[in-house]
Amino acid sequence: MNCLRGTASLIEELDKKLMVVLRDGRTLIGYLRSVDQFANLVLHRTIERIHVGTEYGDIPRGIFVVRGDNVVLLGEMDEEKESNLPLKQVSVDEILEAQHNEQETKLEKERLRIRMMKERGLYVHYDTTQEIGRAHV
């Protein structure tokens, strides 16, 4: 039973392989080496995993410092279950190209949606006070 509260409970996760999902949507996998009272993390042997459909690619990142504010989800990796996933690993170049194509498709759909709304007399206003793009880690 975990008796520690808040970020202190992360101490039990030291030296374990973790998956961390960041606010900007990136997924990191690495070994937790350090944590502080603000939930800032130091990950060792870190990879950035990019998923597109049923394919994924891993980009080696090395030692990665993550500000606690940017963490959305954190969990321990199960090595056995990870190897049995119905996903196909592809090269970094292939996954980056697939990611680019997916983003272009989404952007084109958004442009089409905005154009259709304008044709109906509706105008889209984006809240510029919200973060746009990637958060800085």
Phi, psi and omega per residue, in radians:
M1 nan 2.325 -3.112
N2 -1.482 1.951 -3.121
C3 -1.661 -0.179 -3.132
L4 -1.420 2.571 -3.123
R5 -1.995 2.693 3.048
G6 1.091 -2.505 -3.085
T7 -1.189 -0.332 3.101
A8 -1.084 -0.470 3.131
S9 -1.180 -0.337 3.116
L10 -1.221 -0.318 3.128
I11 -1.033 -0.594 3.115
E12 -1.191 -0.276 -3.115
E13 -1.642 -0.011 -3.140
L14 -1.000 2.441 3.130
D15 1.171 0.214 3.056
K16 -1.768 2.676 3.107
K17 -1.408 2.129 -3.069
L18 -2.126 2.668 2.948
M19 -1.876 2.289 -3.133
V20 -2.158 2.175 3.065
V21 -1.793 2.227 -3.082
L22 -1.684 2.848 3.136
R23 -0.997 -0.575 -3.115
D24 -1.459 0.091 3.056
G25 1.664 -0.152 3.134
R26 -1.243 2.621 3.102
T27 -2.057 2.165 3.117
L28 -1.985 2.505 3.055
I29 -2.266 2.191 -3.134
G30 -2.953 3.090 -3.130
Y31 -1.632 2.186 -3.130
L32 -1.245 2.082 -3.140
R33 -1.881 -0.466 -3.119
S34 -2.733 2.658 3.088
V35 -2.604 2.577 3.092
D36 -2.131 -3.040 -3.055
Q37 -1.175 -0.246 3.117
F38 -1.723 0.153 -3.111
A39 1.148 0.377 2.977
N40 -1.192 2.421 -3.034
L41 -2.076 2.569 2.926
V42 -2.047 2.061 3.122
L43 -1.880 2.419 -3.118
H44 -1.988 2.574 -3.092
R45 0.938 0.817 -3.055
T46 -1.435 2.469 2.966
I47 -2.146 2.631 2.978
E48 -1.782 2.094 -3.110
R49 -1.748 2.212 3.119
I50 -1.963 2.191 3.112
H51 -1.862 2.333 2.994
V52 -2.434 1.932 -3.091
G53 1.083 -2.188 -3.135
T54 -1.766 0.242 3.124
E55 -1.972 2.693 3.053
Y56 -2.553 2.727 3.072
G57 -2.394 2.569 -3.123
D58 -1.979 2.205 3.086
I59 -1.867 2.054 3.126
P60 -1.123 2.300 -3.127
R61 -2.114 -0.231 3.116
G62 1.329 -2.354 3.111
I63 -1.463 2.302 -3.026
F64 -2.301 2.210 3.058
V65 -1.786 2.177 -3.095
V66 -2.035 2.172 3.061
R67 -1.222 2.340 -3.073
G68 -0.967 -0.592 3.134
D69 -1.073 -0.418 -3.066
N70 -1.551 -0.101 -3.102
V71 -1.464 2.180 3.077
V72 -1.743 -0.730 -3.049
L73 -2.541 2.462 3.141
L74 -2.499 2.310 3.131
G75 -2.737 2.721 3.135
E76 -1.321 2.443 3.131
M77 -1.476 2.393 3.036
D78 -1.776 1.844 -3.050
E79 -0.999 -0.680 -3.108
E80 -1.155 -0.794 -3.141
K81 -1.218 -0.585 -3.134
E82 -1.091 -0.678 -3.117
S83 -1.292 -0.289 -3.120
N84 -1.745 0.152 -3.134
L85 -1.252 2.535 -3.133
P86 -1.434 0.829 3.141
L87 -2.015 2.624 -3.135
K88 -1.887 2.206 3.096
Q89 -1.456 2.326 3.113
V90 -2.184 2.995 -3.112
S91 -1.195 2.860 3.130
V92 -1.061 -0.788 -3.135
D93 -1.058 -0.735 -3.132
E94 -1.135 -0.757 -3.094
I95 -1.249 -0.604 3.098
L96 -1.167 -0.661 3.085
E97 -1.160 -0.753 3.119
A98 -1.114 -0.693 3.108
Q99 -1.115 -0.752 3.120
H100 -1.066 -0.803 3.134
N101 -1.080 -0.717 3.125
E102 -1.115 -0.736 3.125
Q103 -1.148 -0.685 3.104
E104 -1.118 -0.703 3.115
T105 -1.104 -0.769 3.106
K106 -1.100 -0.720 3.139
L107 -1.122 -0.737 3.123
E108 -1.117 -0.714 3.090
K109 -1.099 -0.682 3.126
E110 -1.161 -0.728 3.091
R111 -1.069 -0.736 3.123
L112 -1.106 -0.734 3.121
R113 -1.086 -0.774 -3.139
I114 -1.119 -0.749 3.140
R115 -1.096 -0.734 3.136
M116 -1.146 -0.654 3.114
M117 -1.162 -0.719 3.128
K118 -1.110 -0.652 3.111
E119 -1.107 -0.435 3.129
R120 -1.680 0.125 3.103
G121 1.490 0.199 3.115
L122 -1.810 2.404 -3.129
Y123 -2.067 2.394 -3.115
V124 -1.549 2.298 3.064
H125 -2.161 2.108 3.122
Y126 -1.622 2.402 3.093
D127 -1.339 1.868 -3.078
T128 -1.395 -0.042 3.096
T129 -1.399 -0.275 3.128
Q130 -1.460 2.689 3.115
E131 -1.119 2.396 3.075
I132 -2.113 2.366 3.137
G133 1.503 -2.705 -3.060
R134 -1.477 2.485 3.023
A135 -1.391 2.615 3.119
H136 -1.520 2.293 -3.134
V137 -1.701 nan nan
